[in-house]
Amino acid sequence: MNKLSKLKDEDYQTILGVKKQTFDAMLEILERNYAEQHKKGGRHLSKLSLADKLAITLGYYREYRPMRNIAFDWDISKSMVHKSIQWVEDTLTKSKEFSLPSKRILKDEKKAPVVVLMDVTECEIQRPKKNRKNITAEKRKDTR
């Protein structure tokens, strides 16, 4: 969180790919979910804060870096990176605030289908014909 607290509002968009307001909204959802999960107690042994987990997830999707490299930068294991990304993704998707609409909504029947035409006719390519003389002559050269 030390790195994130030093960021300016305009730097969130360039580094993490989302605006500060969006980051804060995502973080609020994660905090609510985390509090609900640990309402009755449980382990709180993670080295990463929720903001760090969110930053790791956003950085992973923005840059497509290998998890091993992210783990090295944050000084954690690769499995911890994977678990963090998976948890953040699942939590935000279940919240319905940051999930994509269903395919039915995206596919509007009122819109006309897009038609694409492509010319895929075959074209002949001239190739040299194989003669029996050329083939046997090459064989004879190799045997001598």
C-alpha positions, -999 to +999 in steps of 0.1 A: +000+000+000+030+023+004+035+026-034-003+031-040-006+058-013+021+078-031+004+077-065-013+108-078-049+106-091-038+109-127-012+082-123-038+055-115-050+055-151-015+051-166-002+026-142-032+004-132-055+011-162-084+025-141-092+059-126-088+065-089-125+066-084-129+032-100-100+018-080-117+030-048-150+015-058-134-018-064-115-017-032-147-009-013-164-040-027-134-061-018-133-048+017-170-055+022-166-091+009-135-097+030-153-084+062-182-106+055-160-137+049-141-131+082-171-120+103-169-150+125-132-151+126-106-169+105-070-165+094-057-131+084-022-141+076-018-126+041+013-105+035-007-084+010-034-058+018-066-058-002-053-028-021-021-047-030-042-076-043-063-053-064-032-036-078-016-070-086-048-081-104-051-049-124-014-049-133-016-085-144-045-078-167-030-046-180+005-058-188+001-096-191+032-102-172+040-137-160+029-145-124+065-155-116+077-119-124+049-103-104+057-126-074+093-115-076+084-078-076+060-082-046+082-107-028+055-134-025+050-168-040+036-175-075+007-193-060-001-163-038-003-142-069-026-167-085-049-169-055-050-131-052-060-126-088-086-154-087-102-140-055-103-104-067-117-115-100-144-137-085-154-111-059-157-083-084-177-105-108-201-116-081-207-080-071-226-074-104-211-038-104-180-048-124-194-078-144-201-078-181-238-081-192-251-114-204-248-125-240-286-120-245-282-083-236-252-079-258-269-095-288-297-071-297-322-086-321-331-051-335-296-046-350-290-059-385-262-085-388-229-074-401-220-089-435-184-094-445-175-105-480-141-120-488-126-130-521-112-165-516-110-177-552-082-200-560-053-188-581-031-212-600+006-210-593+030-221-621+054-246-609+081-264-629+070-298-642+090-328-630+106-347-659+118-382-655+152-372-671+159-347-644+152-371-616+172-400-629+202-377-638+203-365-602+202-400-589+231-410-611+253-381-600+249-392-564+260-428-570+292-420-588 
